[in-house]
Amino acid sequence: MRLNAYLARTGIASRRGADELIKTGRVRVNGVYAGLNTFVQEGDVVDLDGRLLVPQALAYVLLNKPAGVVTTASDPHGRPTVVELVEHESRVVPVGRLDADTTGVLLLTNDGELAHRLAHPRYEVEKVYEAEVEVELSDEALAALAVGVELEDGPTAPAHARRLGPSRIELSIHEGRKHQVKRMLEAVGHPVTRLHRSRYAGLTVDGVEPSRWRELTKEEVASLRELTRRR
């Protein structure tokens, strides 16, 4: 694997942080100072400032994200982060993002390859949201969401939209644009007042209280890998 990915697996830094360590000449592979394009193979010895670095075991965590927590590993404004909530023995980072005020399913892992595939649009990973909106939902709005709506960065793909109540909707999408659900509902005249992600790649937070987390089962990890197998 690429050296920055290897360093991230050891928990020493994020991939971006690993790039900085490599550029400053602090990382060696088999005793030779490494560059950004260095790859690590099985049996290679990697050290940082002379300290041996060994990858952590792969970890997969499902968090029921509460409101008011940011989806980052650290925050310059001092807000609580999802990584602080999890406090896993391995350094896990979130797959994708949820807005600070959005609740629900969030996956964290140190499996960079799987995380990349889950976030890649080619795999069309399903994301299901439950939204409360300001105004009672119209049939016209539901129909517009079902065929796709025009946003400033282009039209959205068709979504599955289902009414849950007068001002509640379930929306299933396969894209991952920034603030997409909020922007889609605002585009059809129904600004969001509360947003909850109820399902991600088939995973739910059933039985997991807000702010709590659990490890994924082997079967769930296998399902994610099958979902994102090479096409």
N, C-alpha and C positions, 0 to 999 in steps of 0.2 A: 504494500500500500504506500501511498505518498507519505512523505515524512511528516507533514503537518497533521495528517489524519492519524498517524501513529502517535504523535505527541498528544493529540486530543484524547485518544483512547487511554493514555496513561493518567489522565486527569490533571496534567500539569498546566494546561491552558486550553482555550478554545483554538480552533484552526487559525483564526486571525491572529490571536496572541502567539500561537506557535510560529507563524511566519515571522513575527518580530524577533523571537528568540533565535530562529535560524539565521536571519539577516544580520544579527549582531555577532554572529560567530560563536555562539555558546553551545551549539549542538554538534556532536560527533557521531558518526556511524562507523563502527569497526575501527575506531581510533582516528578517523579522518574527518576533518571539519566538513559539514554538509552544506548543500545549497538548497534553494527552494524547490528544485526539480529532482532532488534525491528521493529514491524509493527504498523502502525497507522490505527485505525478504526474510523468510523464516530462518532463524539462526543468527541474524544480524544482532550486534550489540550496540545499543543506542545510549548515549549519556548526555547529560546537561551539566556543564561545569564540573565534569568528572563524576557525577552521580548517576548511577545506572537507572534507566527508566524502563519499567515493565508495564505492558498494557493491563488495564483492569478488565475484569470479566464483563461481558456484555450484560447490560441491564435495561429493562423495559418497564416503565412505570406509568400507571394511569392515575391522573389527578382529577378530582372534582374541583375545578378552579372556582374560588369565590370572587365576588366583585371586589374591586379596590386593590387587586394584586396585578402587577405587570408581568407580561410574558417575556422575561429576559433573565439572564443569569445574574446581572447586576444592574443597578439603576443609579445614575448620577444625581438624581433628586432625592435619593434616600427612601423611595417607596418600597414596600415589601414586594418580593419577587417570588415566582413560582418555584425557583430552585431552592430558595430559603424555606419554603413550605415543605418541600420533599425531604431535604436533608438525607439523601441517600449516601451509602458508603462509597458508591461509584459516582463520578462526576457525570450527571445526566443533564441534558439541555432540552428545551422544548422543541417539538416538531411543529413548525409554523407558529402562528401567533393568534391570540385572542385579545381583543381590546380590554383595557383595565376594567371596564364596567360590564363585560360579558362573562357569563358563568358557564360551567359545564365541562365537557370532556376535553382533556388535554393530555397528549402523550409526550413523555420525556424519555430520552434514551441516549446512550453513548455509541449506538450503532449508526455511524455516520452514513454508511451506504444505504441502509434501509430508510433513514430519515430523509435522505435526498430523494429517493424514489417516491416516498409517500407525498412529498411536497411537489413533485414534478407533475405538470398538467397532463402528460401523456397517459398516466395511469388512471386519471379520472376518479380519484378517491372520493367517495361520497361523504358529504358533511351535512348533517341535519340540524336545523335550528328551530327553536320555538321562540316566536317574537310577539311581544305585546306592542300595539300601535296606538296612536293618539285617536284615530277616527275609526268608526265601525267599517270593517272591510266591505268593499263593494265586489260584486261579481266581475265587473270590468277589470278591477285590479288583479284579481286572481287569474283571469284569462291572460292579462298582459304578462304576468310573471311566468306563466306556463309556456309562452312562446319566446320569452326573452325581452329585455327592455334595453333601451339605449342609454348608456352612460357616457361620461366625458372621455373615457378611454376605450370606447367602442361598445358594441352590443354584447349582452350576456348570452350565454347558452340557455336554452330552455330549462326551466326549473320545475320540480314537482311541488305544487302549492296546495295545501289543504287547510281549510278553515277549522280551527279548534274552538272558536267562540266568536262572539260579535267583534271583538277587537284582538283576537289571538289567531296566529297563523303558524303552521309548520311549513318550513321551506327547505327543500333538499336541493343542494347544488353540488357540482363537481369541479368548480373553479376555485381559485384561491386569491382573488384580488383583495387589495386592502379595503377594509370596511365594506366589503361587497354587499352583504345582506342589508346593512343599514342604507346603503346607497340605492339598492334596488327598490326597497320599500318606500323610500323617500321619493323616488322617481315616479311611483304610481300613486303618490298622494297620501301615503300612510307612514309618517315618521315613527321610528322605533322608540319606545320608552323603556323597554327591557328586552334583553337578548340572552338566550340560553342555548348552548350547543348540546343537544341531547344524544347525538351519535356521531362518531368519527370512525371511518373505515370499519364499520360494524361494531365498534366498541361503545359501551354505554357506561354511565356512572351508577347504574342500579346497585343499591346496597353500599355505596360509598358516600359518606356524608360530606358536605361542603368543607373544603380545606383538608380533607383526608385523601390518602392515596393507597394504592395496592400494586403489587407486582403483577405483570401479565402472566398468564399461564403459558406453558409450552405450546398448547394448542392455539392460543391466541397469537403468539409470535409466529407460528407456522402459517396461520391464516394470513397475517400481514405480508409475509414473504411470498406466499402464493399469489396474493392480490397484486404484488408489484414485481412478479417474475418478468424476466426480460422478454420483450415482444419484438 
